[in-house]
């Protein structure tokens, strides 16, 4: 019975996925967007889903959500060349430059898996070394292997921790047509700078309905309404 | 002629047309409607670009000190006469003088066909307004002759002017009504001088109407002329005085009081009396267009419009041209409507856009349509899309900006036979026809997951080897001998040496057997400490077995055996042992110790 339910559920999800693609092919981008958004709301993900959702928004002329979902696709898979191409095309259309990202941030996932793998290799060699009797052939080689794996483990660990620190910067995308960032979280305070829809910003802090954003490359900081921006990282 | 042959001729015509446009010369001229102007008048400047391949060239207006310039629209003509093609685009500007004196309209420049052209500068004399100072000779000024009596109020004859709104936005249509009230017969056709319309673009609104109206309780015959006005710039603009020059019978008191006087008959047979009637000037407050909510593609069009687009056919073949017709229709200054921004046409080559006007002034309103025709030549086959073309304007009735757009169009292009209609383009290089986003991904769709780094799985996976390692080392340690034995094994060499040193007094006393007995005891204790055995239970067989297990070295085994046998002989035949033998055995033991120690490293 559990198997039957699971099979039915999987079939329903596949059908929604197929329907969204059909709607897109027929030029009904609103329906495609709605179907893809529904899958995201239901906890589905993957770079393909965010990429297709971004394409639907692009066709609808919604540059903010399109950029947001291309960034989400790239966060899921930093090597997604199609997502990067479409994102860059959108940026060119918006006359926006790609923000300088922390160099290690896109590689955090890879570094984390590398560190975990090396951890197993290192301790595997140690176990082999300790469990083997002294004076056996290959003893010296196993020591060198242990040293090498330990060194690689230390380097990968250091890079991973650096990447973690860099990726702690939370990024968001402006989804309102044009936002005015104020110098303080209040409607009465002056406008520090404006940002167009689709601009990627650093989410720095929050205060009630306000969010402090920054453009690190330009040294700008300001406060905008939370509803005008969406974080790239989904909860 | 129909079907394919006609289409081929069309293409050939286009090709000839394009070639001729390239071949022709390009020229740029500027012409002002007047070079002497009063402060309350305007100059209409027409800049004309004509010749071959204009290719979207537009003259660049220079800074014009002493004038306020307003762009008043453009018109375009392409003629094809006796096989010769000429193309001409005229740009009209209205210049309002800002101060009297000698002024110059600087040259306009344009770059076309790889050349930069410039118009000749135009010298202009600006006189003070009509209220004072010298005035230029005017076509509207009354001719010489009897001194005319001026204007209103003439009881039986007067001129009025009115505008339907006293406040308007820039570009908002206004209606100027000039009425000529008359109760007397005119002796000749009246001469009408329209008011100066500084700061306005204007369109006549024919026909003039004629009716009877009551004014101050008396009936008048009224002739009304209407003009549509479009304010050109914000501020206060003035509709000048309209003037009407007419000749009426002279019914002045002098002439009429004395019917037998000479003047009565003189007037009766004369040409009557010359009169010039003038209306009052009208001030109009012109508001700037609001900046709030202004669309990015707004280019100054004011009124109420809608835009539509159509292709002359939905199917064609490769390189076989189609015509895209974009029509903007509505109410407003149709003549000055801007050309809609052409969309990015992937796979289609667009030729120059030609425009035509259809203005309807019925009901004394300016309405109509402006039609833009563009020839498109498909360069790739397949289904090509012509995206929606937006058009933004300011609607003065709702006081808001509005954007309307065409429906997207689709054109099906069959592969066709290129050689029959046009030479194939060179295929040497990769040609990028359009840049668009890449298509959807097929999958996979998967459950959203939290990042692996920092997750529980990450910590478990990474701490597990450490835990296993510590567990392994601990168990291994427990399975080994007790710590005290382990420590004894590590100290065995030192202990053996100390024992030998402690026995040296025996040797000095000459008691070699006792020294060797101490040496044997030291060897046994060393071996027992290393193997966790009892010293008394150490035998050569046991030592030999350990040696074979740990490091099968015959040389070491032989030397250890010699030491062991020597010590056993001294034990059983002490009388044969000399101090030198004892020293030799001690030295052999000393040499063996490092090698034996290495067995347990």
Interface residues (C-beta under 8 A of the other chain):
Chain A: X13 X14 X17 X21 X24 X39 X40 X43 X44 X45 X46 X47 X48 X49 X51 X52 X55 X58 X82 X85 X86 X89 X90 X108 X109 X111 X112 X113 X115 X116 X119 X120 X122 X123 X124 X126 X127 X130 X131 X134 X135 X160 X164 X234
Chain B: X435 X436 X437 X438 X439 X440 X441 X442 X443 X444 X445 X446 X447 X448 X449 X451 X452 X453 X454 X458 X461 X462 X465 X466 X468 X469 X472 X473 X476 X550 X551 X601
